[in-house]
Amino acid sequence: MKTPLGDGSQSPTNSPESFYEAVGGEELFKKVVHLFYQEMKTDDLIGPMYPHDDWEGAEDRLRWFLVQYWGGPQTFSEQRGHPRLRMRHAHFPIGEKEAQRWLDIMGRAMDQVEMPEAHRHAMWDHMERVAAMLINRAT
């Protein structure tokens, strides 16, 4: 869409910036997810739940999910269909301890990237809600 100036640029008045765009797009999610998986590979509690022969695939899937959720390309749905997070994680024993470990590792990954504080808070809130939603057994 052309702006009144006719240069094709976007302005806050005619096209609000998505979360995905505001945090730098794919690059931010690539960094966070990569840092997350670097630590996950050595985690003793939930690391063994991940496919050791497909770390790159797991990294892609999480990045695609987060990118799509936050307003970026719909690669996750194109490649995997509807996210169905509870169903996809149902066969893993996830209690409060496992959910907290996932959050601890994700929190450390998020702490290593620059992001506006309001966006960090929104992203962290989402991570907490997802971790709680995936708990499927009593601890």
GROMACS elastic network, one bead per residue, 0.5 to 0.9 nm:
[ bonds ]
;  ai    aj funct       b0    kb
    1     6     6  0.89231   500
    1     8     6  0.61812   500
    1     9     6  0.81615   500
    1    10     6  0.80458   500
    1    14     6  0.89711   500
    2     5     6  0.75426   500
    2     6     6  0.51860   500
    2     7     6  0.63409   500
    2     9     6  0.69712   500
    2    10     6  0.79914   500
    3     6     6  0.50534   500
    3     7     6  0.64358   500
    3     8     6  0.57659   500
    3     9     6  0.64205   500
    3    10     6  0.68275   500
    3    11     6  0.76096   500
    3    14     6  0.76663   500
    4     7     6  0.80554   500
    4     8     6  0.88676   500
    5     8     6  0.78852   500
    5     9     6  0.84642   500
    6     9     6  0.79642   500
    7    10     6  0.88701   500
   10    13     6  0.83464   500
   10    14     6  0.68639   500
   10    15     6  0.60344   500
   10    16     6  0.81913   500
   10    17     6  0.84271   500
   11    14     6  0.56511   500
   11    15     6  0.59991   500
   11    16     6  0.73659   500
   11    17     6  0.84774   500
   12    15     6  0.56487   500
   12    16     6  0.52314   500
   12    17     6  0.71281   500
   13    16     6  0.70369   500
   17    20     6  0.80684   500
   17    21     6  0.60629   500
   17    22     6  0.62045   500
   18    21     6  0.51844   500
   18    22     6  0.60776   500
   18    23     6  0.87499   500
   18    70     6  0.74790   500
   18    71     6  0.60127   500
   18    72     6  0.81655   500
   19    23     6  0.62895   500
   19    24     6  0.87322   500
   19    25     6  0.83328   500
   19    70     6  0.57218   500
   19    71     6  0.64038   500
   19    72     6  0.85154   500
   19   119     6  0.72959   500
   20    23     6  0.56845   500
   20    24     6  0.66144   500
   20    26     6  0.75458   500
   20    28     6  0.87908   500
   20    29     6  0.88212   500
   20    67     6  0.67754   500
   20    68     6  0.85448   500
   20    69     6  0.87337   500
   20    70     6  0.52583   500
   20    71     6  0.53043   500
   20    72     6  0.56343   500
   21    24     6  0.52882   500
   21    26     6  0.85142   500
   21    70     6  0.88977   500
   21    71     6  0.79098   500
   21    72     6  0.77020   500
   22    25     6  0.71978   500
   22   115     6  0.88771   500
   22   116     6  0.84681   500
   22   119     6  0.82688   500
   23    26     6  0.87850   500
   23    27     6  0.87432   500
   23    28     6  0.66109   500
   23    29     6  0.88058   500
   23   114     6  0.85667   500
   23   115     6  0.60490   500
   23   116     6  0.72113   500
   23   119     6  0.73691   500
   24    27     6  0.62908   500
   24    28     6  0.58960   500
   24    29     6  0.86161   500
   24   115     6  0.85587   500
   25    28     6  0.61073   500
   25    29     6  0.71801   500
   25    67     6  0.77901   500
   25    72     6  0.71770   500
   26    29     6  0.53487   500
   26    30     6  0.60008   500
   26    31     6  0.86760   500
   26    63     6  0.83481   500
   26    67     6  0.67809   500
   26    72     6  0.77092   500
   27    30     6  0.50561   500
   27    31     6  0.62606   500
   27    32     6  0.87451   500
   28    31     6  0.52413   500
   28    32     6  0.62587   500
   28    33     6  0.86003   500
   28   113     6  0.73281   500
   28   114     6  0.83125   500
   28   115     6  0.82702   500
   29    32     6  0.51531   500
   29    33     6  0.59527   500
   29    34     6  0.82783   500
   29    63     6  0.59995   500
   29    64     6  0.86761   500
   29    66     6  0.71228   500
   29    67     6  0.67224   500
   30    33     6  0.54102   500
   30    34     6  0.59721   500
   30    35     6  0.85488   500
   30    59     6  0.85716   500
   30    60     6  0.85913   500
   30    63     6  0.63237   500
   31    34     6  0.51897   500
   31    35     6  0.60949   500
   31    36     6  0.84747   500
   31   109     6  0.81584   500
   31   110     6  0.87085   500
   31   112     6  0.87042   500
   31   113     6  0.73125   500
   32    35     6  0.52848   500
   32    36     6  0.60981   500
   32    37     6  0.87374   500
   32    63     6  0.85167   500
   32   106     6  0.77963   500
   32   109     6  0.53558   500
   32   110     6  0.56921   500
   32   111     6  0.87645   500
   32   112     6  0.77315   500
   32   113     6  0.69323   500
   33    37     6  0.62064   500
   33    38     6  0.85854   500
   33    59     6  0.63327   500
   33    60     6  0.84231   500
   33    62     6  0.69695   500
   33    63     6  0.60655   500
   33   106     6  0.81236   500
   33   109     6  0.73926   500
   33   110     6  0.86968   500
   34    37     6  0.52246   500
   34    38     6  0.61386   500
   34    39     6  0.88541   500
   34    59     6  0.67133   500
   34    63     6  0.86865   500
   34   109     6  0.81998   500
   35    38     6  0.51105   500
   35    39     6  0.66311   500
   35    40     6  0.86425   500
   35   105     6  0.88149   500
   35   106     6  0.83291   500
   35   108     6  0.82970   500
   35   109     6  0.51800   500
   35   110     6  0.82631   500
   35   112     6  0.81199   500
   36    39     6  0.55907   500
   36    40     6  0.61269   500
   36    41     6  0.88482   500
   36    59     6  0.87456   500
   36   105     6  0.60681   500
   36   106     6  0.55902   500
   36   107     6  0.85392   500
   36   108     6  0.76529   500
   36   109     6  0.51781   500
   36   110     6  0.82252   500
   37    41     6  0.60050   500
   37    42     6  0.89058   500
   37    47     6  0.89552   500
   37    55     6  0.76511   500
   37    56     6  0.89736   500
   37    58     6  0.85189   500
   37    59     6  0.67666   500
   37   105     6  0.86586   500
   37   106     6  0.89365   500
   37   109     6  0.88386   500
   38    41     6  0.56682   500
   38    42     6  0.76063   500
   39    42     6  0.57332   500
   39    43     6  0.65031   500
   39    47     6  0.85924   500
   39   105     6  0.68822   500
   39   109     6  0.85092   500
   40    43     6  0.50059   500
   40    44     6  0.85078   500
   40    46     6  0.75369   500
   40    47     6  0.51545   500
   40    48     6  0.87795   500
   40    50     6  0.83933   500
   40   102     6  0.84590   500
   40   105     6  0.71812   500
   41    44     6  0.86697   500
   41    47     6  0.56286   500
   41    48     6  0.80715   500
   41    50     6  0.81842   500
   41    52     6  0.80163   500
   41    55     6  0.81465   500
   42    47     6  0.63661   500
   42    48     6  0.87016   500
   43    46     6  0.62204   500
   43    48     6  0.75551   500
   43   101     6  0.89099   500
   43   105     6  0.89705   500
   44    47     6  0.57663   500
   44    48     6  0.68522   500
   45    48     6  0.68812   500
   45    49     6  0.83080   500
   45    97     6  0.87896   500
   45    98     6  0.69708   500
   45   101     6  0.77185   500
   46    49     6  0.54028   500
   46    50     6  0.74490   500
   46    94     6  0.87684   500
   46    98     6  0.63166   500
   46    99     6  0.89340   500
   46   101     6  0.74607   500
   46   102     6  0.74668   500
   47    50     6  0.56878   500
   47    51     6  0.88097   500
   47    52     6  0.87606   500
   48    51     6  0.76233   500
   48    52     6  0.76765   500
   49    52     6  0.85771   500
   49    92     6  0.69957   500
   49    93     6  0.88840   500
   50    53     6  0.88080   500
   50    54     6  0.81537   500
   50    55     6  0.74791   500
   50    58     6  0.75833   500
   51    54     6  0.52277   500
   51    55     6  0.62674   500
   51    57     6  0.86998   500
   51    58     6  0.73703   500
   52    55     6  0.58844   500
   53    56     6  0.86167   500
   53    57     6  0.89540   500
   54    57     6  0.51460   500
   54    58     6  0.62435   500
   54    59     6  0.85841   500
   55    58     6  0.51004   500
   55    59     6  0.60987   500
   55    60     6  0.86019   500
   56    60     6  0.61397   500
   56    61     6  0.86493   500
   57    60     6  0.50286   500
   57    61     6  0.61797   500
   57    62     6  0.87377   500
   58    61     6  0.51604   500
   58    62     6  0.63195   500
   58    63     6  0.85762   500
   59    62     6  0.54173   500
   59    63     6  0.61429   500
   59    64     6  0.85224   500
   60    63     6  0.51519   500
   60    64     6  0.59439   500
   60    65     6  0.84977   500
   60    76     6  0.89039   500
   61    64     6  0.51036   500
   61    65     6  0.61166   500
   61    66     6  0.86882   500
   61    76     6  0.67331   500
   61    79     6  0.89230   500
   61    80     6  0.84545   500
   62    65     6  0.50751   500
   62    66     6  0.62099   500
   62    67     6  0.85103   500
   62    76     6  0.85834   500
   63    66     6  0.52344   500
   63    67     6  0.59767   500
   63    68     6  0.84496   500
   63    76     6  0.85102   500
   64    67     6  0.51662   500
   64    68     6  0.60397   500
   64    69     6  0.84692   500
   64    72     6  0.87222   500
   64    73     6  0.80097   500
   64    74     6  0.75540   500
   64    75     6  0.58217   500
   64    77     6  0.85412   500
   65    68     6  0.52631   500
   65    69     6  0.60463   500
   65    70     6  0.86157   500
   65    74     6  0.83223   500
   65    75     6  0.78995   500
   65    76     6  0.54408   500
   65    77     6  0.82050   500
   65    83     6  0.74524   500
   66    69     6  0.50394   500
   66    70     6  0.60988   500
   66    71     6  0.86774   500
   66    72     6  0.84412   500
   66    76     6  0.87703   500
   67    70     6  0.53485   500
   67    71     6  0.63954   500
   67    73     6  0.66286   500
   67    74     6  0.77462   500
   67    75     6  0.83221   500
   67    76     6  0.83724   500
   68    71     6  0.53615   500
   68    73     6  0.55746   500
   68    74     6  0.50900   500
   68    75     6  0.69573   500
   68    76     6  0.66660   500
   68    77     6  0.81260   500
   69    72     6  0.72777   500
   69    74     6  0.84959   500
   70   123     6  0.87341   500
   71    74     6  0.82883   500
   72    75     6  0.85960   500
   73    76     6  0.81966   500
   74    77     6  0.56414   500
   74    78     6  0.62655   500
   74    79     6  0.87322   500
   75    79     6  0.59402   500
   75    80     6  0.81504   500
   76    79     6  0.52740   500
   76    80     6  0.55576   500
   76    81     6  0.68366   500
   76    82     6  0.79662   500
   76    83     6  0.74860   500
   77    80     6  0.51795   500
   77    82     6  0.55603   500
   77    83     6  0.69549   500
   78    81     6  0.60037   500
   78    82     6  0.87672   500
   80    83     6  0.72867   500
   81    84     6  0.85331   500
   82    85     6  0.86883   500
   83    86     6  0.87425   500
   83    87     6  0.88233   500
   83    88     6  0.79661   500
   84    87     6  0.54842   500
   84    88     6  0.61358   500
   84    89     6  0.87101   500
   85    88     6  0.51025   500
   85    89     6  0.61314   500
   85    90     6  0.83872   500
   85   130     6  0.85138   500
   85   133     6  0.88318   500
   85   134     6  0.74835   500
   86    89     6  0.52992   500
   86    90     6  0.57853   500
   86   133     6  0.73698   500
   86   134     6  0.57248   500
   86   135     6  0.87296   500
   86   136     6  0.86156   500
   87    90     6  0.51165   500
   87    91     6  0.80513   500
   88    91     6  0.75208   500
   88    92     6  0.88285   500
   89    92     6  0.56045   500
   89    93     6  0.84527   500
   89    94     6  0.83282   500
   89   134     6  0.69647   500
   89   136     6  0.88127   500
   90    93     6  0.74755   500
   90    94     6  0.82653   500
   90   134     6  0.77682   500
   90   135     6  0.88267   500
   90   136     6  0.69303   500
   91    94     6  0.88418   500
   92   136     6  0.82839   500
   93    98     6  0.82154   500
   93   135     6  0.80139   500
   93   136     6  0.66718   500
   93   137     6  0.65211   500
   94    97     6  0.77296   500
   94    98     6  0.54969   500
   94    99     6  0.64627   500
   94   134     6  0.68180   500
   94   136     6  0.54724   500
   94   137     6  0.60206   500
   94   138     6  0.84086   500
   94   139     6  0.84960   500
   95    98     6  0.53333   500
   95    99     6  0.62127   500
   95   100     6  0.85769   500
   95   132     6  0.89893   500
   95   134     6  0.84036   500
   95   135     6  0.51312   500
   95   136     6  0.62487   500
   95   137     6  0.51399   500
   95   138     6  0.57358   500
   95   139     6  0.51525   500
   96    99     6  0.50657   500
   96   100     6  0.59940   500
   96   101     6  0.85327   500
   96   131     6  0.87100   500
   96   132     6  0.77171   500
   96   135     6  0.64969   500
   96   136     6  0.89665   500
   96   137     6  0.81945   500
   96   138     6  0.74834   500
   96   139     6  0.60696   500
   97   100     6  0.51613   500
   97   101     6  0.61974   500
   97   102     6  0.86931   500
   97   139     6  0.70090   500
   98   101     6  0.50806   500
   98   102     6  0.62269   500
   98   103     6  0.86372   500
   98   131     6  0.88610   500
   98   135     6  0.82581   500
   99   102     6  0.51403   500
   99   103     6  0.62766   500
   99   104     6  0.86661   500
   99   128     6  0.86792   500
   99   131     6  0.52634   500
   99   132     6  0.67196   500
   99   134     6  0.76325   500
   99   135     6  0.67590   500
  100   104     6  0.60524   500
  100   105     6  0.86576   500
  100   128     6  0.88278   500
  100   131     6  0.75983   500
  100   132     6  0.87685   500
  101   105     6  0.62542   500
  101   106     6  0.85030   500
  102   105     6  0.53278   500
  102   106     6  0.61092   500
  102   107     6  0.84519   500
  102   131     6  0.74575   500
  103   107     6  0.57807   500
  103   108     6  0.84917   500
  103   124     6  0.88836   500
  103   127     6  0.71192   500
  103   128     6  0.69899   500
  103   131     6  0.71045   500
  104   107     6  0.50947   500
  104   108     6  0.63185   500
  104   109     6  0.87308   500
  105   108     6  0.52405   500
  105   109     6  0.63304   500
  105   110     6  0.87140   500
  106   109     6  0.50267   500
  106   110     6  0.61210   500
  106   111     6  0.85384   500
  106   124     6  0.88714   500
  106   127     6  0.81480   500
  107   110     6  0.50728   500
  107   111     6  0.60726   500
  107   112     6  0.88313   500
  107   124     6  0.77122   500
  107   127     6  0.89687   500
  108   111     6  0.50326   500
  108   112     6  0.66368   500
  109   112     6  0.54506   500
  109   113     6  0.73103   500
  110   113     6  0.56771   500
  110   114     6  0.81981   500
  110   115     6  0.86133   500
  110   120     6  0.78779   500
  110   124     6  0.84937   500
  111   114     6  0.76760   500
  114   117     6  0.88877   500
  114   120     6  0.89055   500
  115   118     6  0.83898   500
  115   119     6  0.66384   500
  115   120     6  0.60895   500
  116   119     6  0.53622   500
  116   120     6  0.62017   500
  116   121     6  0.87338   500
  117   121     6  0.61160   500
  117   122     6  0.86150   500
  118   121     6  0.51665   500
  118   122     6  0.62981   500
  118   123     6  0.86778   500
  119   122     6  0.50517   500
  119   123     6  0.60542   500
  119   124     6  0.84335   500
  120   123     6  0.51409   500
  120   124     6  0.59853   500
  120   125     6  0.84948   500
  121   124     6  0.51087   500
  121   125     6  0.60751   500
  121   126     6  0.86351   500
  122   125     6  0.51351   500
  122   126     6  0.63506   500
  122   127     6  0.87747   500
  123   126     6  0.51383   500
  123   127     6  0.62994   500
  123   128     6  0.87813   500
  124   128     6  0.62211   500
  124   129     6  0.86452   500
  125   128     6  0.52073   500
  125   129     6  0.62916   500
  125   130     6  0.87188   500
  126   129     6  0.51315   500
  126   130     6  0.61661   500
  126   131     6  0.85606   500
  127   130     6  0.52139   500
  127   131     6  0.60804   500
  127   132     6  0.85946   500
  128   131     6  0.51769   500
  128   132     6  0.61868   500
  128   133     6  0.85577   500
  129   132     6  0.52243   500
  129   133     6  0.60817   500
  129   134     6  0.87538   500
  130   134     6  0.62710   500
  131   134     6  0.53791   500
  131   135     6  0.68521   500
  132   135     6  0.55876   500
  133   136     6  0.81592   500
  135   138     6  0.80473   500
